[in-house]
């Protein structure tokens, strides 16, 4: 084996790959091919002559170095960790705030993404490509004319400095993989973001007032003489009933993910009868972030007839809705209600589902733990509707095992406590006294306390198992009107901290301040 001294840039890119050696990505052919192609572009002429095949390169020594560094960081002393914490706080104070309309507001993330290897979601065709370092010359700054323009690093200048008060971003650049703009924005807890959130949920609430007429209209479209209207009517029905995303057109260099309007014939199967149900549509496709959407849904008879018509004489790779696009679908929705888009339907159905499920599942006389379980079950119904899945956490089996061991230990403690209670009762019966009756009372309380603790642990076990592969956080952060949760917490005396973490509480401070327990979506 020959050791090679690499040039600084070539070495840096090699470290990106080496750090990922124990990740599944580096086993994928597309990832390897893209990485090696981009790596060779950055090599010197001599390095390109020498390094011609990725499989002959041994990255294990570099990988070992970074594993050791990670271990060192884990084993840092409390004092060493505090130094890093203090430095992070200093940077936050210097770069983490801006003035908006005279108010000091927190910035979302003021750090640029460092260079590395692009991963993408699912089987992305560009995985493994080199994400290049962002230079000041790539970055546009947006600030007021009278503000102090931030200084670029020495020897550099900004791409441009603009003063556009119609947008909310503070800095922007174009990333080199997808050629899409990236932004530095205000923190979700800022006043501006809070106002936008409130408007979003109020738009979804307005839909409640006119959803019946919209449904009546799209049902009429199912029988239209015009194929375009029929397709639009069925697409809106799917968006309403199944909370599907609208779906945009994709280029060949994107992952093959689809939404409602971009469904292909191969993504559905029609069953006149299935599992005791009539007119069932079986969906199977990759949605946003390459998350598989698989669902078997009974639909209205006329929808089923239309789908048979839409797929007639088409090949599997042909569009199901070939006469409509996301643009004209959203145009039709806006004509029904100002501001209405497919996303508003998703927010409306998610929030409506949470409100209905909470009203149905919550028992007034339950413990706080039982109420939290009810909330999570209601939240899970929304996550299933929106197809918010996740892989089971790597630590799931271990944490469940520890929890089950705690439960077993608690059962043994209860058994022991009951024996002690029985003995105390016997003593009190044989030789009654104040002391013996107080002992019986004490032992009864101990048994009750242990039983309550066991119940709490068993509720935790149920909750964890039920949410093993369901991502509750996505809908809570993006689709559920926070006022539903705040009102529910106030009504049922559940501390808001039990439902909303710090990020939620900061983002939804407006809802916590303005909502009373009588609010209903």
Secondary structure by P-SEA (a helix, b strand, c coil): cccccccaaaaaaaaaaaaaccccccccaaaaaaaaaaaaaaccaaaaacccccccccaaaaaaaaaaaaaaaaaccaaaaaaaaaaaaaaaaaccccccccccccccccccccccccccccccccccccccccccccbbbbbcccccccccccccccccccccccccccbbbbbccccbbbbbccccccaaaaaaaaaaaaaaaaaaacaaaaaaaaaaacccccaaaaaaaaaaaaaaaccccbbbbbcccccccccccccccccbbbbcccccccbbbbbbccccccbbbbbcccccaaaaaaaaaaaccccccccccccccaaaaaaaaaaacccccaaaaaaaaaaaaaaaaaaccccccccaaaaaaaaaaaaaaaaaaaccccccccaaaaaaaaaaaaaaaaaaaaaaaaaaaaaaaaaaaacccaaaaaaaaaaaaaaaaaaaaaaaaaaaaaaaaaaccccaaaaaaccccaaaaaaaaaaacccccccccaaaaaaaaaaaacccccccc
